[in-house]
Amino acid sequence: MTLAIQSAPSEQTYSIADSSPESGDPARRAFYEIVGKPGAPVVAVLGGISASRHVASSPSDPTAGWWEDVVGYGKPIDTDKFRVLGIEYATHGARPGAVSTADQANTLAAALDDLGVHRAHAVVGASYGGMVALAFGAHHRDRAGRLIVISAAHRSDPLATALRHLQRRVIELGCEAGRERDAIAIARGIAMTSYLTGQHLAERLARNGADDTRALEDRIGRFLRSRGEQFADRWTSERYNALSLSLDLHDVSPEAIQIPTCVVAVSSDRLVPIEDCRELTRRLGGPAQIVELDSPLGHDAFLGDAHRISPFIAELLNIDTGGAR
């Protein structure tokens, strides 16, 4: 059933779909939220595995979204100019086995179908969402005017795969021991160390007693435990493992993507090496460009250092893509 609420003061619509198309295919479920000006071009916005369909606050739901700094009225992805679509990621694929980024691309396509939108103005994806955007470009070639891919490439880096394998192993052992929540928290803490840089951790946590290694270790430990436990309160082992494995199995042929694409790469990103982003850009089948940025936040720059990325997003979204609706 789809819920639609009109908000007259801001001329925005707010819609949530909680049912799937009649196909019955789990990868085609259209769990989504859309906000923005009625009739405006649609921009799909996809984040990391922890992102939800709630991208930004709106008059109908004032709670903060996961990309509040970038999406909203007067912001780089302006809800006075665009309708912004967010989806919930599926955790079961169209075929038995792991869910793929192609399955997530199909979920996005199903959401567009449900909305009666054939062609989005753009798909903006960061981290896992960037992988999904690339899969969307490869499998739904005529359904977006532009891709903006942030901190993502056409395949997973082997070191990132190794780290995620160990995270899933921690969860497996924790579940066997009856300590699922603790295992998820530890796995997420390990993941956090790969999202950020040593420079950021030093600046954030070593404000006092920087020469006291024990105090520094305690502060880092408390930070990782806190973030991990917050995450574990909202996640199950099944969801974590499904999306973690989906990251590792991601593999898209850049040559199959003929939609104009901008790749945004961060030099300090250890999960997605900048050379992989350069290779992706060289091999893309359509018009392509790359923006290379420096940030102390590494892979998480799209979240905590959004002001560096936002101007490029705003400029790219204002390029005409041929009347996408």
N, C-alpha and C positions, 0 to 999 in steps of 0.2 A: 504494500500500500504506500502511496506517495502522499506526503504531507506538504502542502504549500501554504505559506503565510505571507500575506501582503503587508508591507510596511510603508504606508503612504508618505510620511514626512521625508524620507530619504529616497523615495521612489525605487526602493530595492525589493527584490523578491528573495525569499529564503525557502529552499526546498530540500527535503531529505527523502531519499528513496530507500526503503528497507525491504524491498522484495526483488526477486530476480525475474528476468524474462522467462517466457514459457519454455525455452529450450531445455531447461533443467540441467544445463552444463554448469558445474560449480564455478568454472573460470569465467562464466559470463554474468555472474551476479552483479547487479548495478547498485552497490551500496555507495551512495554519494551525497554530497552537499553542494549546493550552488548558491552563490550570493552575487548581487550586482544589479545593474540597471536593466530593466526588462528590454529584451530585444537587442542588447548589445552583443558584440562578438564574444565568443567563449574562449577563455584561456584556462587550460587544464594545468593545475599546479600539483606536483608530486614530490614528496620528500623521502627521507630515509625510512628504514623499516619501522621505526617508532612513530612515524608521522601518521596522522589520521585524516579523515575527510574534512575535519574542522580546521581549515587553513588559517582563517582570521575571524575576528569578532565581527558581529553585525548587529543592527538594531534588534533583530529577533533573537539572537544569541550573543550576549555581550561578553561571554567568557573568552579569554585569550586563546587564539589559535596557535598552531606551531610555527607559523611564519608571520607573526604580527608586525614585525619591523618592515616587511616588504609588501604586504597585501592589505588593501583597505582604501578608504576614501582619501584621495590626494597623495597616495603612496605610489611607489614605482609600478606596481601592478594595481592600477587604480580601479576600484569598484564603481566609480562614476563613469568609467569608459568601457569597462569589460564586465562580463559575468565570469566569476572565478569558480571553477569546478574542482572539487577534491574528492577522492575516492578512498574507500577502505581496501587494503590489499587482501586478496584471496590467499588462503593457506592450503588449498587443494587444487590441483591442476586438472586440465581437461582429460588427461590420461593418468592411469595409476602411477604413483611415484611422486617425485618432488614437483612443487609448483614452479613454473618458469616465469621469466620476465615477459615472455610472449603471452602467457596466461593473464598476467596483470595488464598487458596492453589490450587484451580482449575484454577485460573488465572495464577499462576506460572506454573502449568502443561501445560496450553495452550501455554504459551511462549516457554517452552521446546519443545512442539510439533511443533510449528512454526519454530523452529531452527533445527528440526530433531534430537534432543537430547533425548534419552530415559532415561538416568540416569545421574544426576548431580554428580559431585565429592562430593559436600557438599552443604548444605543449612545453611547459617549463618544468624540468626535472632536476633534482639535486640528489647526489649519492645514489641509493637504490632507485629513486625516482628518475634519475638521469638514465640509468640502465633501462628502465621501463619506457622512457621516452624514445630511446634508440630502438627498442623492440617495436614500439608503436610505429615509428617511421619505416621500419623494414616490412612490417606485416599489414599496415593500413596506410599505404603510401599517399592516398588522395584525401586523407581525412584531417590533415593539419597544414596550415600555411607555413609554419616555421617550428623548428625545435631549438630550445635553449637548454643545453646539457651542461650541468655544473658538477664538477668533481665526480665524474663517471667516465668510463671507457667502454669499449666493445667487448671486453673480457675482464675477468677477475685477475688481479696480480697474484702470482703464486705465494708470496709471503702473506698477503691478506687471507688467502685460502687456508694457509697453514694455521694462522691465528684463529680463524673461525672454526676450523676443525677441532682445535683444542678446547674452544669454548663449548662446543657441542658435547665433547667428551666429558667436560666438567658437569654439564647438565645431566648427561646419561648416568654418571656415577652418583650424582646427588639424588636423582630420582630412585635409583636402586637402594640408596640408604634411607629413603623416606624424607629427604631434605630438599625437595624440589625448589622451594622459594630461596633458600640459601644458595643453591647452585646457580639459579638464574641471576641472583645478585652478584655472585663472583664472576660469572661469565660476562655480565654487562660491565663490571669494573675492568676486566681485561680489555673489553672492546673500547672503553673510554680511553685507555692508554694509547690506543692506535688512532683514535680520532683526533687527539690533541698533540701538541708538541712539548718537548722538554722545556723550551723557553716559556711557553704559556703556563705550564705547571709551576715553574720557578717564580714567575711574576705573580701568579695568583696565590700561591701557598707559602712562599718563603718571605713573608713581609717582616717577620720578627724572628730574631734568633737564627738568621740564615746560616750561621756557622755551627749551629747545633744540629748535627745530622740526625740525632734521635727525634728531636722536635719536628724536623722536616718530614721524617718518615711517618710520624704520627699524623701530621696534618694531611699528607697525601693519602694515607690509609683511611682517615675519616672521610675525606672527600670522595674517594672511590666507593667506600662502603655506603655512604649516604646516597650517591647517585644510583648505585646498584640496587639498593633496597627500594628506592622510589620506583624504579623500573619494575622490579619483581612484584610489587603490589598490583600491577596492572597486566602482567603477562603470564602466559602458561608456557610450559616447556615445549608443547607441540607447536605453538605459534612461533616461538623463538627459533626452534630448529628448522622449521619449514622455510622461514624467510632467510635465515642464515645460509642454508644450503642453496637456496635460490640465487643468492649473491654469488656463490662459488661456481654454480653451473651456468651462469650467464655467458652467452656467446652469440654475438650478432655480427653478421657480415657488414662492415661499413659500406661496401659497394652497393648493397641493396637499399641504402637510404638515399633517396634522391630529393628529399625535402630540404630546403635551405636550412642549414644548421650552424649554430654558433656553439663552440665548446669553450667553457670557462674552466681553466685549470689553475690550481694553486701550487706554487713551487714547493711548499713544505708539506704537501699531502703525502703521507707515507702509505696510505691504503690505495690510492690511485696515482701512481707515479706520473709525473708530467710528461715523460717520454711516451707513455701509453696514450695520453691525450693528443700528443702531436701525431702519433701514428694514426689514430682514429681520424683526425682532421685531414691528413694527407690522403687517406683511402676513401673518404666519404664519396658517394656517387653523385651528389648534387653540390650546389654552391655551399662552400664551407669557409669558416674563419675560426680562429682561436684567439682567446684573450687569456694572457698569462698574468697572474697576480701573485704578490707576496703577502703572506699573512702569518702571524705567530700562532694562529689557531689551526693550521693544517687542514685536515679533512672537514672539520666543523666550521670552517670560515663562512660557509653559506648561512649558518645560524648565528654565530656570535660576531661576525665581521661583515654583516650584510651591507654596510654602507659602502664597502669597496666594490661589491658586485652589483648593487642596485642600479647605478647609472647605466650600466650596459644593458640590463634587462629592460629598463624604461625606454631606452633608445631603440632597441630591437622590436619591442612591442608596438612602437609607433610607426614602423615601416608597413606599408600597405602589402597585404598578402593576397589580394585578389578577392576581397569581399567575403572572407570566411565567416560563416554563421553556423 
